[in-house]
Amino acid sequence: AGAYTHTSIALQDCIRSLKSPVIEVHISNVHKREEFRHKSMISCACLGVICGFGMDSYRLALEAIKAL
């Protein structure tokens, strides 16, 4: 979702409309970055959040979904 993570109610609504699970993924640890990045508008609509593990964040998210 990139920067839309922190600003988009429309993206949250879109995620809520999906039947498949969604995991919010960030390559960097957003909690070590600017204060405005600490609040996600989409995490409440997601199954979970993975951040800060670099490109492995995507692999971890796929493994989590696969395990469902």
PQR file with spaces between the fields and no chain letter, atoms N, CA, C, O and H, PARSE charges and radii, in Angstrom:
ATOM       1  N    ALA     1       0.813   -1.206    0.000 -0.4000 1.5000
ATOM       2  CA   ALA     1       0.000    0.000    0.000 -0.0000 2.0000
ATOM       3  C    ALA     1       0.852    1.263    0.000  0.5500 1.7000
ATOM       4  O    ALA     1       0.369    2.343   -0.340 -0.5500 1.4000
ATOM       5  N    GLY     2       2.107    1.126    0.378 -0.4000 1.5000
ATOM       6  CA   GLY     2       2.997    2.282    0.373 -0.0000 2.0000
ATOM       7  C    GLY     2       2.465    3.401    1.248  0.5500 1.7000
ATOM       8  O    GLY     2       1.936    3.150    2.331 -0.5500 1.4000
ATOM       9  H    GLY     2       2.499    0.248    0.654  0.4000 1.0000
ATOM      10  N    ALA     3       2.602    4.628    0.785 -0.4000 1.5000
ATOM      11  CA   ALA     3       2.163    5.794    1.555 -0.0000 2.0000
ATOM      12  C    ALA     3       0.656    5.798    1.788  0.5500 1.7000
ATOM      13  O    ALA     3       0.186    6.423    2.738 -0.5500 1.4000
ATOM      14  H    ALA     3       3.031    4.832   -0.095  0.4000 1.0000
ATOM      15  N    TYR     4      -0.114    5.110    0.936 -0.4000 1.5000
ATOM      16  CA   TYR     4      -1.566    5.047    1.129 -0.0000 2.0000
ATOM      17  C    TYR     4      -1.937    4.345    2.442  0.5500 1.7000
ATOM      18  O    TYR     4      -3.036    4.539    2.962 -0.5500 1.4000
ATOM      19  H    TYR     4       0.268    4.602    0.164  0.4000 1.0000
ATOM      20  N    THR     5      -1.026    3.538    2.971 -0.4000 1.5000
ATOM      21  CA   THR     5      -1.251    2.875    4.253 -0.0000 2.0000
ATOM      22  C    THR     5      -1.661    3.875    5.323  0.5500 1.7000
ATOM      23  O    THR     5      -2.503    3.576    6.169 -0.5500 1.4000
ATOM      24  H    THR     5      -0.133    3.380    2.548  0.4000 1.0000
ATOM      25  N    HIS     6      -1.071    5.051    5.286 -0.4000 1.5000
ATOM      26  CA   HIS     6      -1.221    6.035    6.343 -0.0000 2.0000
ATOM      27  C    HIS     6      -2.298    7.076    6.057  0.5500 1.7000
ATOM      28  O    HIS     6      -2.549    7.952    6.884 -0.5500 1.4000
ATOM      29  H    HIS     6      -0.387    5.294    4.599  0.4000 1.0000
ATOM      30  N    THR     7      -2.935    6.986    4.890 -0.4000 1.5000
ATOM      31  CA   THR     7      -3.860    8.060    4.511 -0.0000 2.0000
ATOM      32  C    THR     7      -5.177    7.606    3.893  0.5500 1.7000
ATOM      33  O    THR     7      -6.078    8.429    3.729 -0.5500 1.4000
ATOM      34  H    THR     7      -2.730    6.274    4.218  0.4000 1.0000
ATOM      35  N    SER     8      -5.324    6.342    3.549 -0.4000 1.5000
ATOM      36  CA   SER     8      -6.433    5.958    2.678 -0.0000 2.0000
ATOM      37  C    SER     8      -7.526    5.136    3.360  0.5500 1.7000
ATOM      38  O    SER     8      -7.361    3.943    3.612 -0.5500 1.4000
ATOM      39  H    SER     8      -4.592    5.674    3.683  0.4000 1.0000
ATOM      40  N    ILE     9      -8.628    5.789    3.647 -0.4000 1.5000
ATOM      41  CA   ILE     9      -9.824    5.092    4.106 -0.0000 2.0000
ATOM      42  C    ILE     9     -10.400    4.276    2.950  0.5500 1.7000
ATOM      43  O    ILE     9     -10.959    3.202    3.168 -0.5500 1.4000
ATOM      44  H    ILE     9      -8.762    6.759    3.442  0.4000 1.0000
ATOM      45  N    ALA    10     -10.268    4.780    1.726 -0.4000 1.5000
ATOM      46  CA   ALA    10     -10.776    4.058    0.553 -0.0000 2.0000
ATOM      47  C    ALA    10     -10.087    2.703    0.424  0.5500 1.7000
ATOM      48  O    ALA    10     -10.737    1.710    0.099 -0.5500 1.4000
ATOM      49  H    ALA    10      -9.814    5.653    1.549  0.4000 1.0000
ATOM      50  N    LEU    11      -8.783    2.651    0.672 -0.4000 1.5000
ATOM      51  CA   LEU    11      -8.060    1.386    0.602 -0.0000 2.0000
ATOM      52  C    LEU    11      -8.528    0.447    1.722  0.5500 1.7000
ATOM      53  O    LEU    11      -8.646   -0.760    1.508 -0.5500 1.4000
ATOM      54  H    LEU    11      -8.255    3.459    0.936  0.4000 1.0000
ATOM      55  N    GLN    12      -8.790    0.986    2.893 -0.4000 1.5000
ATOM      56  CA   GLN    12      -9.333    0.180    3.988 -0.0000 2.0000
ATOM      57  C    GLN    12     -10.676   -0.425    3.590  0.5500 1.7000
ATOM      58  O    GLN    12     -10.915   -1.611    3.817 -0.5500 1.4000
ATOM      59  H    GLN    12      -8.695    1.966    3.067  0.4000 1.0000
ATOM      60  N    ASP    13     -11.549    0.381    3.001 -0.4000 1.5000
ATOM      61  CA   ASP    13     -12.848   -0.119    2.539 -0.0000 2.0000
ATOM      62  C    ASP    13     -12.686   -1.222    1.504  0.5500 1.7000
ATOM      63  O    ASP    13     -13.413   -2.215    1.529 -0.5500 1.4000
ATOM      64  H    ASP    13     -11.355    1.345    2.816  0.4000 1.0000
ATOM      65  N    CYS    14     -11.741   -1.051    0.602 -0.4000 1.5000
ATOM      66  CA   CYS    14     -11.476   -2.052   -0.436 -0.0000 2.0000
ATOM      67  C    CYS    14     -11.037   -3.367    0.197  0.5500 1.7000
ATOM      68  O    CYS    14     -11.532   -4.431   -0.174 -0.5500 1.4000
ATOM      69  H    CYS    14     -11.150   -0.244    0.581  0.4000 1.0000
ATOM      70  N    ILE    15     -10.113   -3.301    1.147 -0.4000 1.5000
ATOM      71  CA   ILE    15      -9.638   -4.515    1.810 -0.0000 2.0000
ATOM      72  C    ILE    15     -10.782   -5.208    2.535  0.5500 1.7000
ATOM      73  O    ILE    15     -10.890   -6.434    2.500 -0.5500 1.4000
ATOM      74  H    ILE    15      -9.711   -2.436    1.449  0.4000 1.0000
ATOM      75  N    ARG    16     -11.633   -4.432    3.189 -0.4000 1.5000
ATOM      76  CA   ARG    16     -12.769   -5.008    3.922 -0.0000 2.0000
ATOM      77  C    ARG    16     -13.746   -5.724    2.982  0.5500 1.7000
ATOM      78  O    ARG    16     -14.456   -6.637    3.405 -0.5500 1.4000
ATOM      79  H    ARG    16     -11.545   -3.436    3.218  0.4000 1.0000
ATOM      80  N    SER    17     -13.784   -5.318    1.723 -0.4000 1.5000
ATOM      81  CA   SER    17     -14.719   -5.921    0.772 -0.0000 2.0000
ATOM      82  C    SER    17     -14.222   -7.266    0.230  0.5500 1.7000
ATOM      83  O    SER    17     -14.992   -8.009   -0.379 -0.5500 1.4000
ATOM      84  H    SER    17     -13.208   -4.577    1.379  0.4000 1.0000
ATOM      85  N    LEU    18     -12.950   -7.578    0.445 -0.4000 1.5000
ATOM      86  CA   LEU    18     -12.365   -8.809   -0.072 -0.0000 2.0000
ATOM      87  C    LEU    18     -12.744  -10.007    0.792  0.5500 1.7000
ATOM      88  O    LEU    18     -12.924   -9.886    2.004 -0.5500 1.4000
ATOM      89  H    LEU    18     -12.324   -6.974    0.939  0.4000 1.0000
ATOM      90  N    LYS    19     -12.860  -11.141    0.161 -0.4000 1.5000
ATOM      91  CA   LYS    19     -13.134  -12.380    0.886 -0.0000 2.0000
ATOM      92  C    LYS    19     -11.832  -13.097    1.285  0.5500 1.7000
ATOM      93  O    LYS    19     -11.821  -13.893    2.224 -0.5500 1.4000
ATOM      94  H    LYS    19     -12.714  -11.240   -0.824  0.4000 1.0000
ATOM      95  N    SER    20     -10.757  -12.814    0.576 -0.4000 1.5000
ATOM      96  CA   SER    20      -9.472  -13.449    0.867 -0.0000 2.0000
ATOM      97  C    SER    20      -8.736  -12.682    1.970  0.5500 1.7000
ATOM      98  O    SER    20      -8.947  -11.481    2.141 -0.5500 1.4000
ATOM      99  H    SER    20     -10.767  -12.168   -0.187  0.4000 1.0000
ATOM     100  N    PRO    21      -7.870  -13.380    2.717 -0.5600 1.5000
ATOM     101  CA   PRO    21      -7.127  -12.701    3.778  0.2800 2.0000
ATOM     102  C    PRO    21      -6.092  -11.738    3.204  0.5500 1.7000
ATOM     103  O    PRO    21      -5.512  -11.985    2.147 -0.5500 1.4000
ATOM     104  N    VAL    22      -5.875  -10.649    3.914 -0.4000 1.5000
ATOM     105  CA   VAL    22      -4.898   -9.643    3.505 -0.0000 2.0000
ATOM     106  C    VAL    22      -3.953   -9.412    4.688  0.5500 1.7000
ATOM     107  O    VAL    22      -4.395   -9.267    5.827 -0.5500 1.4000
ATOM     108  H    VAL    22      -6.346  -10.449    4.773  0.4000 1.0000
ATOM     109  N    ILE    23      -2.665   -9.381    4.405 -0.4000 1.5000
ATOM     110  CA   ILE    23      -1.664   -9.057    5.412 -0.0000 2.0000
ATOM     111  C    ILE    23      -0.961   -7.776    4.978  0.5500 1.7000
ATOM     112  O    ILE    23      -0.496   -7.659    3.844 -0.5500 1.4000
ATOM     113  H    ILE    23      -2.306   -9.499    3.480  0.4000 1.0000
ATOM     114  N    GLU    24      -0.892   -6.831    5.889 -0.4000 1.5000
ATOM     115  CA   GLU    24      -0.183   -5.577    5.627 -0.0000 2.0000
ATOM     116  C    GLU    24       1.312   -5.853    5.734  0.5500 1.7000
ATOM     117  O    GLU    24       1.774   -6.382    6.745 -0.5500 1.4000
ATOM     118  H    GLU    24      -1.270   -6.926    6.810  0.4000 1.0000
ATOM     119  N    VAL    25       2.067   -5.500    4.704 -0.4000 1.5000
ATOM     120  CA   VAL    25       3.502   -5.797    4.660 -0.0000 2.0000
ATOM     121  C    VAL    25       4.293   -4.513    4.435  0.5500 1.7000
ATOM     122  O    VAL    25       3.968   -3.705    3.564 -0.5500 1.4000
ATOM     123  H    VAL    25       1.692   -5.070    3.882  0.4000 1.0000
ATOM     124  N    HIS    26       5.336   -4.345    5.237 -0.4000 1.5000
ATOM     125  CA   HIS    26       6.280   -3.232    5.070 -0.0000 2.0000
ATOM     126  C    HIS    26       7.688   -3.804    5.097  0.5500 1.7000
ATOM     127  O    HIS    26       8.016   -4.608    5.970 -0.5500 1.4000
ATOM     128  H    HIS    26       5.601   -5.001    5.944  0.4000 1.0000
ATOM     129  N    ILE    27       8.511   -3.403    4.160 -0.4000 1.5000
ATOM     130  CA   ILE    27       9.895   -3.856    4.113 -0.0000 2.0000
ATOM     131  C    ILE    27      10.673   -3.296    5.299  0.5500 1.7000
ATOM     132  O    ILE    27      11.456   -4.009    5.928 -0.5500 1.4000
ATOM     133  H    ILE    27       8.245   -2.750    3.451  0.4000 1.0000
ATOM     134  N    SER    28      10.456   -2.025    5.600 -0.4000 1.5000
ATOM     135  CA   SER    28      11.149   -1.392    6.722 -0.0000 2.0000
ATOM     136  C    SER    28      10.287   -1.471    7.982  0.5500 1.7000
ATOM     137  O    SER    28       9.092   -1.756    7.915 -0.5500 1.4000
ATOM     138  H    SER    28       9.820   -1.446    5.090  0.4000 1.0000
ATOM     139  N    ASN    29      10.907   -1.217    9.116 -0.4000 1.5000
ATOM     140  CA   ASN    29      10.173   -1.124   10.375 -0.0000 2.0000
ATOM     141  C    ASN    29       9.599    0.283   10.465  0.5500 1.7000
ATOM     142  O    ASN    29      10.308    1.228   10.808 -0.5500 1.4000
ATOM     143  H    ASN    29      11.878   -0.985    9.170  0.4000 1.0000
ATOM     144  N    VAL    30       8.327    0.417   10.161 -0.4000 1.5000
ATOM     145  CA   VAL    30       7.703    1.746   10.115 -0.0000 2.0000
ATOM     146  C    VAL    30       7.726    2.427   11.479  0.5500 1.7000
ATOM     147  O    VAL    30       7.632    3.653   11.544 -0.5500 1.4000
ATOM     148  H    VAL    30       7.750   -0.351    9.882  0.4000 1.0000
ATOM     149  N    HIS    31       7.848    1.681   12.556 -0.4000 1.5000
ATOM     150  CA   HIS    31       7.849    2.257   13.896 -0.0000 2.0000
ATOM     151  C    HIS    31       9.189    2.891   14.254  0.5500 1.7000
ATOM     152  O    HIS    31       9.305    3.568   15.276 -0.5500 1.4000
ATOM     153  H    HIS    31       7.925    0.686   12.502  0.4000 1.0000
ATOM     154  N    LYS    32      10.191    2.675   13.425 -0.4000 1.5000
ATOM     155  CA   LYS    32      11.488    3.329   13.593 -0.0000 2.0000
ATOM     156  C    LYS    32      11.620    4.535   12.665  0.5500 1.7000
ATOM     157  O    LYS    32      12.674    5.167   12.599 -0.5500 1.4000
ATOM     158  H    LYS    32      10.098    2.125   12.595  0.4000 1.0000
ATOM     159  N    ARG    33      10.548    4.842   11.958 -0.4000 1.5000
ATOM     160  CA   ARG    33      10.573    5.947   10.994 -0.0000 2.0000
ATOM     161  C    ARG    33       9.770    7.129   11.513  0.5500 1.7000
ATOM     162  O    ARG    33       9.505    7.213   12.712 -0.5500 1.4000
ATOM     163  H    ARG    33       9.692    4.329   12.012  0.4000 1.0000
ATOM     164  N    GLU    34       9.386    8.027   10.648 -0.4000 1.5000
ATOM     165  CA   GLU    34       8.669    9.235   11.039 -0.0000 2.0000
ATOM     166  C    GLU    34       7.378    8.893   11.783  0.5500 1.7000
ATOM     167  O    GLU    34       6.761    7.857   11.536 -0.5500 1.4000
ATOM     168  H    GLU    34       9.602    7.958    9.674  0.4000 1.0000
ATOM     169  N    GLU    35       6.985    9.768   12.684 -0.4000 1.5000
ATOM     170  CA   GLU    35       5.806    9.556   13.536 -0.0000 2.0000
ATOM     171  C    GLU    35       4.544    9.280   12.721  0.5500 1.7000
ATOM     172  O    GLU    35       3.741    8.432   13.110 -0.5500 1.4000
ATOM     173  H    GLU    35       7.486   10.610   12.884  0.4000 1.0000
ATOM     174  N    PHE    36       4.351    9.976   11.603 -0.4000 1.5000
ATOM     175  CA   PHE    36       3.117    9.786   10.828 -0.0000 2.0000
ATOM     176  C    PHE    36       3.004    8.379   10.258  0.5500 1.7000
ATOM     177  O    PHE    36       1.905    7.936    9.923 -0.5500 1.4000
ATOM     178  H    PHE    36       5.003   10.665   11.287  0.4000 1.0000
ATOM     179  N    ARG    37       4.125    7.671   10.144 -0.4000 1.5000
ATOM     180  CA   ARG    37       4.085    6.302    9.619 -0.0000 2.0000
ATOM     181  C    ARG    37       3.673    5.279   10.682  0.5500 1.7000
ATOM     182  O    ARG    37       3.466    4.110   10.355 -0.5500 1.4000
ATOM     183  H    ARG    37       5.017    8.030   10.417  0.4000 1.0000
ATOM     184  N    HIS    38       3.551    5.687   11.924 -0.4000 1.5000
ATOM     185  CA   HIS    38       3.201    4.772   13.006 -0.0000 2.0000
ATOM     186  C    HIS    38       1.722    4.420   13.002  0.5500 1.7000
ATOM     187  O    HIS    38       1.327    3.424   13.609 -0.5500 1.4000
ATOM     188  H    HIS    38       3.719    6.636   12.190  0.4000 1.0000
ATOM     189  N    LYS    39       0.907    5.207   12.338 -0.4000 1.5000
ATOM     190  CA   LYS    39      -0.543    4.971   12.282 -0.0000 2.0000
ATOM     191  C    LYS    39      -0.920    4.436   10.906  0.5500 1.7000
ATOM     192  O    LYS    39      -0.688    5.089    9.889 -0.5500 1.4000
ATOM     193  H    LYS    39       1.228    6.016   11.846  0.4000 1.0000
ATOM     194  N    SER    40      -1.501    3.246   10.888 -0.4000 1.5000
ATOM     195  CA   SER    40      -1.956    2.636    9.639 -0.0000 2.0000
ATOM     196  C    SER    40      -3.471    2.734    9.549  0.5500 1.7000
ATOM     197  O    SER    40      -4.180    2.451   10.514 -0.5500 1.4000
ATOM     198  H    SER    40      -1.690    2.716   11.715  0.4000 1.0000
ATOM     199  N    MET    41      -3.951    3.129    8.402 -0.4000 1.5000
ATOM     200  CA   MET    41      -5.390    3.194    8.159 -0.0000 2.0000
ATOM     201  C    MET    41      -5.932    1.852    7.684  0.5500 1.7000
ATOM     202  O    MET    41      -7.147    1.672    7.606 -0.5500 1.4000
ATOM     203  H    MET    41      -3.375    3.359    7.617  0.4000 1.0000
ATOM     204  N    ILE    42      -5.052    0.909    7.365 -0.4000 1.5000
ATOM     205  CA   ILE    42      -5.516   -0.362    6.812 -0.0000 2.0000
ATOM     206  C    ILE    42      -5.325   -1.560    7.740  0.5500 1.7000
ATOM     207  O    ILE    42      -5.953   -2.597    7.529 -0.5500 1.4000
ATOM     208  H    ILE    42      -4.065    1.055    7.428  0.4000 1.0000
ATOM     209  N    SER    43      -4.480   -1.443    8.756 -0.4000 1.5000
ATOM     210  CA   SER    43      -4.184   -2.615    9.589 -0.0000 2.0000
ATOM     211  C    SER    43      -5.427   -3.181   10.270  0.5500 1.7000
ATOM     212  O    SER    43      -5.508   -4.387   10.502 -0.5500 1.4000
ATOM     213  H    SER    43      -3.970   -0.600    8.927  0.4000 1.0000
ATOM     214  N    CYS    44      -6.393   -2.326   10.590 -0.4000 1.5000
ATOM     215  CA   CYS    44      -7.620   -2.809   11.241 -0.0000 2.0000
ATOM     216  C    CYS    44      -8.447   -3.689   10.313  0.5500 1.7000
ATOM     217  O    CYS    44      -9.312   -4.430   10.780 -0.5500 1.4000
ATOM     218  H    CYS    44      -6.327   -1.347   10.401  0.4000 1.0000
ATOM     219  N    ALA    45      -8.198   -3.619    9.009 -0.4000 1.5000
ATOM     220  CA   ALA    45      -8.927   -4.437    8.044 -0.0000 2.0000
ATOM     221  C    ALA    45      -8.131   -5.664    7.604  0.5500 1.7000
ATOM     222  O    ALA    45      -8.622   -6.486    6.830 -0.5500 1.4000
ATOM     223  H    ALA    45      -7.495   -3.017    8.630  0.4000 1.0000
ATOM     224  N    CYS    46      -6.903   -5.780    8.101 -0.4000 1.5000
ATOM     225  CA   CYS    46      -6.017   -6.866    7.681 -0.0000 2.0000
ATOM     226  C    CYS    46      -5.973   -7.972    8.724  0.5500 1.7000
ATOM     227  O    CYS    46      -6.257   -7.752    9.902 -0.5500 1.4000
ATOM     228  H    CYS    46      -6.505   -5.112    8.730  0.4000 1.0000
ATOM     229  N    LEU    47      -5.612   -9.164    8.268 -0.4000 1.5000
ATOM     230  CA   LEU    47      -5.431  -10.301    9.155 -0.0000 2.0000
ATOM     231  C    LEU    47      -4.279  -10.047   10.122  0.5500 1.7000
ATOM     232  O    LEU    47      -4.351  -10.413   11.295 -0.5500 1.4000
ATOM     233  H    LEU    47      -5.382   -9.343    7.311  0.4000 1.0000
ATOM     234  N    GLY    48      -3.231   -9.424    9.629 -0.4000 1.5000
ATOM     235  CA   GLY    48      -2.061   -9.133   10.455 -0.0000 2.0000
ATOM     236  C    GLY    48      -1.146   -8.148    9.758  0.5500 1.7000
ATOM     237  O    GLY    48      -1.420   -7.701    8.644 -0.5500 1.4000
ATOM     238  H    GLY    48      -3.172   -9.127    8.676  0.4000 1.0000
ATOM     239  N    VAL    49      -0.055   -7.817   10.429 -0.4000 1.5000
ATOM     240  CA   VAL    49       0.927   -6.858    9.911 -0.0000 2.0000
ATOM     241  C    VAL    49       2.317   -7.455   10.087  0.5500 1.7000
ATOM     242  O    VAL    49       2.646   -7.985   11.148 -0.5500 1.4000
ATOM     243  H    VAL    49       0.168   -8.180   11.333  0.4000 1.0000
ATOM     244  N    ILE    50       3.122   -7.366    9.048 -0.4000 1.5000
ATOM     245  CA   ILE    50       4.516   -7.790    9.114 -0.0000 2.0000
ATOM     246  C    ILE    50       5.366   -6.621    8.638  0.5500 1.7000
ATOM     247  O    ILE    50       5.127   -6.067    7.565 -0.5500 1.4000
ATOM     248  H    ILE    50       2.856   -6.935    8.185  0.4000 1.0000
ATOM     249  N    CYS    51       6.363   -6.247    9.445 -0.4000 1.5000
ATOM     250  CA   CYS    51       7.218   -5.132    9.024 -0.0000 2.0000
ATOM     251  C    CYS    51       8.630   -5.306    9.564  0.5500 1.7000
ATOM     252  O    CYS    51       8.854   -5.932   10.600 -0.5500 1.4000
ATOM     253  H    CYS    51       6.557   -6.697   10.317  0.4000 1.0000
ATOM     254  N    GLY    52       9.563   -4.734    8.833 -0.4000 1.5000
ATOM     255  CA   GLY    52      10.924   -4.642    9.312 -0.0000 2.0000
ATOM     256  C    GLY    52      11.849   -5.789    8.982  0.5500 1.7000
ATOM     257  O    GLY    52      12.974   -5.820    9.480 -0.5500 1.4000
ATOM     258  H    GLY    52       9.381   -4.226    7.992  0.4000 1.0000
ATOM     259  N    PHE    53      11.424   -6.735    8.164 -0.4000 1.5000
ATOM     260  CA   PHE    53      12.268   -7.872    7.826 -0.0000 2.0000
ATOM     261  C    PHE    53      12.784   -7.797    6.392  0.5500 1.7000
ATOM     262  O    PHE    53      13.131   -8.822    5.806 -0.5500 1.4000
ATOM     263  H    PHE    53      10.510   -6.711    7.759  0.4000 1.0000
ATOM     264  N    GLY    54      12.836   -6.610    5.831 -0.4000 1.5000
ATOM     265  CA   GLY    54      13.313   -6.445    4.464 -0.0000 2.0000
ATOM     266  C    GLY    54      12.434   -7.215    3.491  0.5500 1.7000
ATOM     267  O    GLY    54      11.227   -7.338    3.697 -0.5500 1.4000
ATOM     268  H    GLY    54      12.554   -5.778    6.307  0.4000 1.0000
ATOM     269  N    MET    55      13.037   -7.726    2.442 -0.4000 1.5000
ATOM     270  CA   MET    55      12.282   -8.467    1.441 -0.0000 2.0000
ATOM     271  C    MET    55      11.691   -9.759    2.010  0.5500 1.7000
ATOM     272  O    MET    55      10.735  -10.299    1.454 -0.5500 1.4000
ATOM     273  H    MET    55      14.017   -7.625    2.274  0.4000 1.0000
ATOM     274  N    ASP    56      12.255  -10.258    3.115 -0.4000 1.5000
ATOM     275  CA   ASP    56      11.694  -11.447    3.760 -0.0000 2.0000
ATOM     276  C    ASP    56      10.292  -11.185    4.300  0.5500 1.7000
ATOM     277  O    ASP    56       9.547  -12.131    4.555 -0.5500 1.4000
ATOM     278  H    ASP    56      13.032   -9.819    3.567  0.4000 1.0000
ATOM     279  N    SER    57       9.921   -9.930    4.476 -0.4000 1.5000
ATOM     280  CA   SER    57       8.570   -9.606    4.946 -0.0000 2.0000
ATOM     281  C    SER    57       7.517  -10.199    4.011  0.5500 1.7000
ATOM     282  O    SER    57       6.490  -10.695    4.474 -0.5500 1.4000
ATOM     283  H    SER    57      10.526   -9.161    4.268  0.4000 1.0000
ATOM     284  N    TYR    58       7.760  -10.154    2.716 -0.4000 1.5000
ATOM     285  CA   TYR    58       6.813  -10.713    1.753 -0.0000 2.0000
ATOM     286  C    TYR    58       6.723  -12.233    1.890  0.5500 1.7000
ATOM     287  O    TYR    58       5.633  -12.804    1.849 -0.5500 1.4000
ATOM     288  H    TYR    58       8.595   -9.752    2.340  0.4000 1.0000
ATOM     289  N    ARG    59       7.872  -12.878    2.054 -0.4000 1.5000
ATOM     290  CA   ARG    59       7.889  -14.331    2.224 -0.0000 2.0000
ATOM     291  C    ARG    59       7.139  -14.730    3.491  0.5500 1.7000
ATOM     292  O    ARG    59       6.362  -15.684    3.489 -0.5500 1.4000
ATOM     293  H    ARG    59       8.757  -12.414    2.087  0.4000 1.0000
ATOM     294  N    LEU    60       7.376  -14.001    4.557 -0.4000 1.5000
ATOM     295  CA   LEU    60       6.693  -14.300    5.825 -0.0000 2.0000
ATOM     296  C    LEU    60       5.173  -14.160    5.682  0.5500 1.7000
ATOM     297  O    LEU    60       4.413  -14.967    6.218 -0.5500 1.4000
ATOM     298  H    LEU    60       8.008  -13.226    4.559  0.4000 1.0000
ATOM     299  N    ALA    61       4.749  -13.139    4.960 -0.4000 1.5000
ATOM     300  CA   ALA    61       3.306  -12.944    4.748 -0.0000 2.0000
ATOM     301  C    ALA    61       2.704  -14.084    3.934  0.5500 1.7000
ATOM     302  O    ALA    61       1.617  -14.571    4.247 -0.5500 1.4000
ATOM     303  H    ALA    61       5.367  -12.484    4.524  0.4000 1.0000
ATOM     304  N    LEU    62       3.408  -14.504    2.895 -0.4000 1.5000
ATOM     305  CA   LEU    62       2.915  -15.621    2.074 -0.0000 2.0000
ATOM     306  C    LEU    62       2.858  -16.917    2.878  0.5500 1.7000
ATOM     307  O    LEU    62       1.916  -17.697    2.735 -0.5500 1.4000
ATOM     308  H    LEU    62       4.290  -14.108    2.640  0.4000 1.0000
ATOM     309  N    GLU    63       3.851  -17.144    3.713 -0.4000 1.5000
ATOM     310  CA   GLU    63       3.848  -18.344    4.554 -0.0000 2.0000
ATOM     311  C    GLU    63       2.685  -18.297    5.543  0.5500 1.7000
ATOM     312  O    GLU    63       2.061  -19.323    5.812 -0.5500 1.4000
ATOM     313  H    GLU    63       4.616  -16.510    3.829  0.4000 1.0000
ATOM     314  N    ALA    64       2.395  -17.129    6.078 -0.4000 1.5000
ATOM     315  CA   ALA    64       1.273  -16.996    7.022 -0.0000 2.0000
ATOM     316  C    ALA    64      -0.044  -17.295    6.332  0.5500 1.7000
ATOM     317  O    ALA    64      -0.888  -17.998    6.889 -0.5500 1.4000
ATOM     318  H    ALA    64       2.902  -16.296    5.860  0.4000 1.0000
ATOM     319  N    ILE    65      -0.234  -16.776    5.130 -0.4000 1.5000
ATOM     320  CA   ILE    65      -1.477  -17.032    4.402 -0.0000 2.0000
ATOM     321  C    ILE    65      -1.587  -18.503    4.009  0.5500 1.7000
ATOM     322  O    ILE    65      -2.659  -19.105    4.076 -0.5500 1.4000
ATOM     323  H    ILE    65       0.452  -16.205    4.677  0.4000 1.0000
ATOM     324  N    LYS    66      -0.462  -19.060    3.600 -0.4000 1.5000
ATOM     325  CA   LYS    66      -0.442  -20.485    3.214 -0.0000 2.0000
ATOM     326  C    LYS    66      -0.816  -21.375    4.400  0.5500 1.7000
ATOM     327  O    LYS    66      -1.430  -22.424    4.207 -0.5500 1.4000
ATOM     328  H    LYS    66       0.409  -18.572    3.545  0.4000 1.0000
ATOM     329  N    ALA    67      -0.461  -20.982    5.604 -0.4000 1.5000
ATOM     330  CA   ALA    67      -0.723  -21.779    6.802 -0.0000 2.0000
ATOM     331  C    ALA    67      -2.180  -21.727    7.264  0.5500 1.7000
ATOM     332  O    ALA    67      -2.571  -22.477    8.159 -0.5500 1.4000
ATOM     333  H    ALA    67       0.038  -20.130    5.761  0.4000 1.0000
ATOM     334  N    LEU    68      -2.973  -20.860    6.668 -0.4000 1.5000
ATOM     335  CA   LEU    68      -4.376  -20.739    7.081 -0.0000 2.0000
ATOM     336  C    LEU    68      -5.191  -21.956    6.686  0.5500 1.7000
ATOM     337  O    LEU    68      -6.389  -22.012    6.960 -0.5500 1.4000
ATOM     338  H    LEU    68      -2.655  -20.251    5.941  0.4000 1.0000
